[in-house]
Amino acid sequence: MSRAELLKEFEELENANGYSDPANNHNCDNCTDCICCTYCGNCEYCMSCIECTICLNCTDCKNCDNCILCLGLKNKKSGYWLLNKQVTEKEFDDAAKELME
């Protein structure tokens, strides 16, 4: 096989096994500018998060939802979280709007 054929076949193998994301995200859905995240959804600018949903600018969080600027948070599936502290939905929404401006 030629070099081009080998590289094409390797790319197909990567795509078939979910390794095509250059940011090293795996099985994430609708995530933007995340790095090394796994099984996350609707997250933005997160890094090394696992099974998180609706998170913004979080790092190393696991099994969390509705988090902004959290670090190392674990198993927070209910409520709203900002800087690792539980906040109201309004505080969460206000922080999200502020960060997205």
N, C-alpha and C positions, 0 to 999 in steps of 0.2 A: 504494500500500500504506500501511496505517496504521503508526504507530510500533511498536505491539505486534506486528504482522505482520513488520515488518522485523527487530525484535529476536529474534523467535522463529526466523526463517529464519537469522539470523546465528548463533544458538546451535546450530542444527542443523548448520550448516557447520563450526563449531568442533568439535562432537562427532564429526563424520564424519572430521575431520582430526587428531584426538587433541589438541585444544587446550582441552579442557574443564576441566582441572585448575587451580583458582585458585592453587595453589602453583607453577604453571609447571613441573610434572613432565611428562615425555614418555616414553611407552612403558615405564613402570615397573610392576612387578608386586609386590603385597603389601608396599608401602612405607608407613611411618607417619611423619607429621610431617616429611617431607623437603621441601626447597625447591630448585627449579631443577635437578633431577636428570634424567638421560636414560638409558634402558635399564638401570635398576637393579632388583634384586629382593631382597626380604626385608631391606630396610634401614630404620633408624629414626633420625630426627633428623639426617639428612645434608643437606649443602648443596653444590650445584654439583658433584655427582659424576656420572661417566659410566661405564657398563658395570661397575658394582660389585655384588657380591652379599654378603649377610650382613655388613653394615657398620653400626656404631653410632656416632653423633656424629662423623662424618667430614666434612671440608670439602675440596673441590677434588681429590678422588682420581679416578684414571682407570684402568679395567681392573684392579680389585683385588677380592679376596675375603677374607672373614674379617678385618675391620679394626675397631678400636675407637680412637676419639680420634686418628685420623690426619689429617694435613694435607698436601696436595699429593703424596701417594704415587702412584706410577705403576707399572703392570705387575707387580703382586704377586698372582699368581693361585694361588700355592702357599704353604702355611704359614699361620701366624696372626700378626697384627700388632697391636701396642698402642703408641700414641705413636710411630709410625713405626719401631719396632724389632720384630724377629722374636721371638716368644715361644712357649712350649709351648702345647699345646691346653688344658692345665689352667689356666695363667695367663690365657689368653684367656677361658675359661669363668668363672673367678673374677672377672675384671674385668667381664664382662658381667652377672653376677649382682649385683655391687656397684652398678653403675650403674642397674640396673633396680629396685632396692629403693626 
